[in-house]
Amino acid sequence: MPDPALLDNPVWHALDSLQKALGISEDDAALYDYLISIFAAVETPGNLETLTRLASQGRILGLLTRPDEVAASLDGWDEMAQIPVHQMIYPNPTSDEAGHYGRRLNDDDAEAMFALAKLTEPGPFGKKTGQMGSYFGVDGDAGLISMAGERFRLPGWTEVSGVCSHPEARGKGYAFKLIEDVLRGIVAQNAGAFLHVRIGSPSEKTAVELYERLGFEHHQTMVVQILKRT
């Protein structure tokens, strides 16, 4: 298994390595382009001094940290929310030679992906979030009806994210099969998979059960701290 300690601060390790080109950084702070993701990170959780200089006034950011490392000193920031999430990992990666069930999505699908995410609210999803990794989808008569893909990519780990289906397409197994597509690609890269589920959301129980059927296990509880630069 890859180093699980990296998952204590996954956004920092992503922006400091494989996804450095998707954002801007300065010393011990980094943030994604706002069209790609609202997330930002600091190397030392809780220390926002550099991030305060880096973020423009009015910018809304999400920090993903362990509960005991949530930023308490918020000079230059307003806290909008603290959202607890389950962090789950895929401890026994397996793969097969089967082809992909879904269609591989590309830049031409960006508008449809954003519209589906806006309708279903799988979590923060920007107009260019699809650039963070591979995405797969299923089309219906009216266009894209289900998708799943990759978000944070760091050494040894890739996050499964953006899992959602149109309300009229739920209960048909699309999400399960599309996540299998995503996992197949992650395993082929010899990486471990992880994901997050919002605690207390209406879909929490259903989502956790789905991921457990796929082989995911609870790793730890994390917190998404939503901040606005004043």
N, C-alpha and C positions, 0 to 999 in steps of 0.2 A: 504494500500500500504506500502511496506517496506520503510525504510528510504532513500529518494532520495539523501540525502547529500553524501551517500557512492559512488554514481555514479560520483562525482567530481574527485575521485581518485580510480577508481575500481581495477586497477592492484595491488596497494598497499594493499587494503583491501582483495583481493584474496590471495596474497602471504603471508599475515600476519595471515591468518586463514585457510580456507578450502583447499588451494592449497600450503600450506607451504612446503609439502614434494616434490613438483615438482621443487624446485629451491634451492637457497642458500640465506641466509640473514645475515645481521650484523647490529644491532642497528636499524637505521632508513632507511635502504636501502635493497632491495631484487631484485633478478632477476631469471627468469626461466632457467632451463637447456637449453642449446643452441639448442638441438635437439627437444625440446618441443615448445619453443617460443622465439622470439627475444625480447619480452617485459621485461621491468624492471620497478621499481618504487621506489620513495622515499616518506617517510611519510609527509615531508614538501616540496611541489613542489618548484622546483628551487634550492634546496640545494643538490648539487651533491657530496659533500665532501666524504661521506662514500661510495657512489656508485663508485667513482673514485678509491678507494682502493680495492673495491670488484671485479671490472671488469678487466679481463686480457687485455693486450695490443692487439689492433687490433679487439677487440670484438665490434660488431655492435649491438646497442640496440635501442628499441623504447620506448619512454615515452609518455603515454597518459594523457594529462592534459587539463584543461580549457585554453582558449586562453590567459587570463591575468596571467597565472601561468607558461608559457613556460620558461624553464631555460635560463637565459641570461648570467650568469657567467659560462664559458665553459672551465676553466683551465683543461687541460688533455683530452679534447675532440675536435673533429671536427664535426660540424653540417653538415649533408648530405642532410637533407630535413625537411620541416615542411608541414604536410599533414592535411588539415582540414577535419573533418568528422562530419556527422550528428549522434547524439546519440538519438536513438528512444527507447521508452518504451512501454510495453504492459499493459495499465492501467486497463483493465477490464478482468482479467483472467477468462476463462471458460474452462471446460473440459467435456469430455463425456466418455462413457464406450467402445467406439470403439477400436478395435485392431489397431496395427501399420500398416501403409501402406507399409513402407519400411522394409528392413532387418536390424537388429541391427548389426553394424559393430564391429569388435574386433581386437586384435593385429595381427591376420593373414591377415587383410586387410590393414595394415599400408602402405605397398609398393604401393598398388593400390590407396589409398587415397592420398598419396604424389604425385603420378603421375598425378592424376586428378587435384589436386590443382595447380601443376606446369603448366599444360596445360591451365587452365582456370583463374588462378590468382585471387582468391576470397579475397586475403589479405595474410599477412604472415602466412605460414603454413609449419611446420617442419616435419621431418620424424617421430616424436613421438607426434605430436600435438593431435592425437586421444586419448591420455591418459588424456587429460584435462577434458573429460566428455563423455557423451553418444553421439554416432553418428549413423545415420540411412542412408541407401543407397538403390539405385535401380541398379540392374545389367542388362546389355544388353548382346548380343551375345559375345562381346569381353571383358566383364568384367564390372567393376564399371562405371556407366555413370552419376550418380547424387548422391549428398550427402548433409547432413546438420547436425550440431551438436552443442555442447556446448564448450565454451572456458573459459572465466573468470567466476569463481564461488566464490561468497563472501556471507557473511551472508544476507539472504533475497533476493538475486539477482543471476540470472544465465544469461550469455550472449549467444545469438544465434549467431553462426558463422560458417565459412567453407561452406557456401551455394554456391554450384556450380553444373553445369551440362555440360557434354560434348557438344561441339557445335552442333553435330548431334542429340542431345537429347533435345534441347531447344524448348520451345513452347508447351510442352506436359503436363505441370502442375506438373512435378515431384517435383520441388523446393517447390511449395506451399504445397503439401501433406507431404513432408518430414519435413518442418518447423512445420506443425501441429503435426507431431510425436514428435518433440523436445519439442514443447510447452506443449503437453500433459504430458510429463514427468516432466517438470518444475513446472507446476501447481499442479501436484500430490505431489510435495515436499513443497507445500505452499510457493513457491518462486515467485518473480516477474521476468519477462523477459525483457532484453534490448538487443540492438544490435547497430552496427555502419555501416555507409555507407560513402564511400569516396566521398567527394564533388569534382565535376569536372571530375569524371571518366566517361568513355563512357556508363557505365551501371547505373549511378546514378539515372536517371529518372525512368528507368524500375524497379530498385530495390526498390526505395522509394514507387512507386505505388503498387508493390507487397506487401510490408510490411504494407502499409496502408490498403489494402484489407483484410489483416489478423487481423487488429485491432491495429497496432502499431501507435503511435503518436510521433511527434518530441518533444524531451525533451530539448536538448541544443546542441550547437556546441562545439566540442572538437578538439584538435590538437594532432596528432602523430608526435613527434619530433624524427627524426632518428639521432643518434649520433654514432660516431666511436671513440673508446678509442685510444689515441695516445701514 
